[in-house]
Amino acid sequence: MHVVESNAQQVDTPSRRRQRQLRWSIVFAVASVYVLIAIGASLSAFHLGVKPAADTMARHQARHVAEITFESVYSLMLAGAGRDRLQQAALRLEHTGSGLSINFVRGRHLVEQFGDLRDSWALKQSDATVRRAFDSGVPQIETLDSSLRVAYPALFREQCLACHTKGVVGEVAGVVAMTYPTQSFEDPQRRAIVPLLVFFAAGFPVVMLATYLSTRGAH
């Protein structure tokens, strides 16, 4: 009699099948919600936190490099470097490797007094970032696919007029046009999101097991 009752309890009745289906439906629903939360949280953390911070850092770094470049050439001017030496320094800086390129674009007053540099006129015509720097007198930064385009305007200072006699204090003397690669900032962006993905991956089996056991115990 006991064996008959035990076998009866193991019979796969429609009620038991519905309970199993409901249990796995709940597990599947929880898994789907968990995956969606993990994807949403990862993307939000990247686009709202990691990427803007890295982009801001890259922009500050690029502008700083442009400022240092101008101040280096300006120091040569103060030291009495002649036109040929300054042009040689500018040409050496044009391509410094690793995707970084720097060009000096002369403004109207410098061109009238000393002539133009190589590629300077072409950049003034073709590069919208350079033109905006000349027009506004403030640094311009444009984000490209894997680099930043920086146009840093150099303004005439009082001491500049000793040599640049046609200049006017406060006007744009020229622009440092620079293409700054951002690869070194993009790699840390990707790596920064890895700990969050590992956290969700480690938590997934725990959540699934807890959900399965809770639904099994409820039925």
C-alpha positions as CSV (number, residue, x, y, z in Angstrom):
1,M,0.0,0.0,0.0
2,H,2.9,2.4,0.8
3,V,4.6,1.7,-2.5
4,V,1.3,2.4,-4.4
5,E,1.0,5.8,-2.6
6,S,4.6,6.7,-3.3
7,N,4.2,5.9,-7.0
8,A,1.0,8.0,-7.0
9,Q,2.9,10.9,-5.6
10,Q,5.4,10.8,-8.5
11,V,2.8,10.8,-11.2
12,D,3.3,13.7,-13.6
13,T,-0.2,15.3,-13.3
14,P,-1.3,18.3,-15.2
15,S,-1.1,20.3,-12.0
16,R,2.5,19.4,-11.5
17,R,3.3,20.3,-15.1
18,R,1.7,23.7,-14.7
19,Q,3.7,24.3,-11.6
20,R,6.9,23.5,-13.4
21,Q,6.1,25.7,-16.3
22,L,5.2,28.5,-14.0
23,R,8.4,28.0,-12.0
24,W,10.6,28.2,-15.2
25,S,8.6,31.1,-16.5
26,I,9.4,33.0,-13.3
27,V,13.1,32.0,-13.6
28,F,13.2,33.1,-17.2
29,A,11.5,36.4,-16.4
30,V,13.9,37.2,-13.6
31,A,16.9,36.3,-15.8
32,S,15.6,38.6,-18.6
33,V,15.1,41.5,-16.2
34,Y,18.6,40.9,-14.7
35,V,20.3,40.9,-18.1
36,L,18.4,44.1,-19.1
37,I,19.4,45.8,-15.8
38,A,23.0,44.7,-16.3
39,I,23.2,46.0,-19.9
40,G,21.4,49.3,-18.9
41,A,23.6,49.9,-15.9
42,S,26.8,49.2,-17.9
43,L,25.8,51.5,-20.8
44,S,24.7,54.2,-18.4
45,A,27.9,54.0,-16.4
46,F,30.0,54.2,-19.6
47,H,28.1,57.0,-21.4
48,L,27.2,59.1,-18.3
49,G,30.3,58.6,-16.2
50,V,33.4,57.0,-17.8
51,K,33.3,58.4,-21.3
52,P,32.5,62.0,-20.4
53,A,35.3,62.0,-17.8
54,A,37.8,60.5,-20.3
55,D,36.7,63.0,-23.0
56,T,37.1,65.9,-20.6
57,M,40.6,64.7,-19.6
58,A,41.6,64.3,-23.3
59,R,40.4,67.8,-24.1
60,H,42.3,69.4,-21.2
61,Q,45.4,67.5,-22.2
62,A,45.2,68.5,-25.8
63,R,44.7,72.1,-25.0
64,H,47.6,72.0,-22.6
65,V,49.9,70.5,-25.3
66,A,48.8,73.3,-27.7
67,E,49.6,76.0,-25.0
68,I,53.0,74.4,-24.3
69,T,53.8,74.3,-28.0
70,F,53.0,78.0,-28.4
71,E,54.9,79.0,-25.3
72,S,58.0,77.0,-26.5
73,V,58.0,79.0,-29.8
74,Y,57.3,82.2,-28.0
75,S,60.3,81.5,-25.8
76,L,62.5,81.3,-28.9
77,M,61.1,84.6,-30.0
78,L,62.0,86.2,-26.7
79,A,65.5,84.7,-27.0
80,G,66.0,86.5,-30.3
81,A,65.5,83.6,-32.7
82,G,65.4,84.8,-36.3
83,R,62.8,84.0,-38.9
84,D,64.6,81.0,-40.3
85,R,65.1,79.4,-36.9
86,L,61.5,79.9,-36.0
87,Q,60.3,78.4,-39.2
88,Q,62.6,75.4,-38.8
89,A,61.2,74.9,-35.3
90,A,57.6,75.1,-36.6
91,L,58.3,72.6,-39.3
92,R,59.9,70.1,-36.9
93,L,56.8,70.2,-34.7
94,E,54.4,69.5,-37.6
95,H,54.7,65.8,-37.3
96,T,55.9,64.5,-34.0
97,G,54.8,60.8,-34.3
98,S,52.0,58.7,-32.7
99,G,49.4,60.5,-34.8
100,L,50.1,63.9,-33.3
101,S,50.5,66.8,-35.8
102,I,51.0,70.5,-35.1
103,N,50.8,73.3,-37.6
104,F,51.3,77.0,-37.1
105,V,48.9,79.2,-39.0
106,R,49.8,82.9,-39.3
107,G,47.3,85.7,-39.1
108,R,47.0,88.6,-41.4
109,H,49.4,90.9,-39.7
110,L,52.2,88.3,-39.5
111,V,51.7,87.4,-43.2
112,E,51.9,91.0,-44.2
113,Q,55.2,91.5,-42.3
114,F,57.0,88.2,-42.6
115,G,55.2,86.1,-45.2
116,D,53.2,82.9,-44.7
117,L,54.3,79.5,-43.6
118,R,54.0,76.3,-45.6
119,D,50.4,75.0,-45.5
120,S,49.3,78.0,-43.5
121,W,47.1,79.5,-46.1
122,A,45.5,76.2,-47.0
123,L,44.6,75.5,-43.4
124,K,42.9,78.9,-43.1
125,Q,40.8,78.1,-46.1
126,S,39.9,74.4,-45.4
127,D,39.9,74.0,-41.6
128,A,36.7,75.3,-40.0
129,T,38.2,74.9,-36.5
130,V,41.1,77.2,-37.4
131,R,38.7,79.8,-38.8
132,R,36.6,79.8,-35.7
133,A,39.7,80.3,-33.6
134,F,40.7,83.3,-35.7
135,D,37.2,84.8,-35.5
136,S,36.5,84.2,-31.8
137,G,40.0,84.5,-30.3
138,V,39.3,81.6,-28.0
139,P,40.5,78.0,-28.2
140,Q,38.4,75.6,-30.3
141,I,38.2,71.8,-29.9
142,E,36.4,69.5,-32.3
143,T,35.9,65.8,-31.6
144,L,36.8,63.5,-34.5
145,D,36.6,59.7,-34.8
146,S,39.8,58.9,-33.0
147,S,41.3,62.3,-32.4
148,L,40.7,65.9,-31.3
149,R,41.2,68.8,-33.6
150,V,42.5,71.7,-31.5
151,A,42.9,75.3,-32.7
152,Y,44.7,77.5,-30.1
153,P,44.8,81.2,-30.9
154,A,47.9,83.1,-29.9
155,L,47.1,86.8,-29.1
156,F,49.4,89.7,-29.6
157,R,50.9,90.8,-26.3
158,E,52.5,94.2,-25.5
159,Q,56.0,92.8,-25.8
160,C,55.2,91.2,-29.2
161,L,54.9,94.6,-30.8
162,A,58.6,95.3,-30.6
163,C,59.1,92.9,-33.5
164,H,55.5,92.5,-34.9
165,T,55.0,96.2,-35.6
166,K,51.8,95.7,-37.5
167,G,50.1,93.8,-34.7
168,V,47.5,95.0,-32.2
169,V,47.4,93.9,-28.6
170,G,44.6,91.4,-28.1
171,E,44.2,90.4,-31.7
172,V,44.9,86.9,-32.9
173,A,48.5,86.8,-34.2
174,G,48.2,83.2,-35.3
175,V,46.7,79.8,-34.4
176,V,48.4,76.6,-33.3
177,A,46.4,73.9,-35.2
178,M,46.8,70.4,-33.7
179,T,45.4,67.0,-34.3
180,Y,45.6,65.1,-31.0
181,P,45.1,61.3,-31.0
182,T,42.8,60.0,-28.3
183,Q,43.6,56.3,-28.5
184,S,45.5,56.4,-25.1
185,F,42.3,57.7,-23.5
186,E,39.9,55.3,-25.3
187,D,41.5,52.1,-24.0
188,P,41.1,53.0,-20.3
189,Q,37.5,53.9,-21.1
190,R,36.8,50.3,-22.2
191,R,38.8,48.8,-19.3
192,A,36.9,50.9,-16.7
193,I,33.6,49.1,-17.5
194,V,35.1,45.6,-17.0
195,P,34.6,45.5,-13.1
196,L,31.0,46.3,-13.5
197,L,30.5,43.5,-16.1
198,V,32.3,41.1,-13.8
199,F,30.1,42.0,-10.9
200,F,26.9,41.3,-12.9
201,A,28.3,38.1,-14.4
202,A,29.2,36.8,-10.9
203,G,25.8,37.8,-9.5
204,F,23.8,36.2,-12.3
205,P,24.1,32.5,-11.1
206,V,23.4,33.5,-7.5
207,V,20.2,35.4,-8.5
208,M,19.1,32.5,-10.7
209,L,19.7,29.9,-8.0
210,A,17.9,31.9,-5.4
211,T,14.9,32.5,-7.7
212,Y,14.7,28.8,-8.6
213,L,14.9,27.6,-4.9
214,S,12.3,30.2,-3.8
215,T,9.8,29.2,-6.5
216,R,10.4,25.5,-5.8
217,G,9.8,26.0,-2.1
218,A,6.7,28.0,-2.8
219,H,5.2,25.1,-4.8
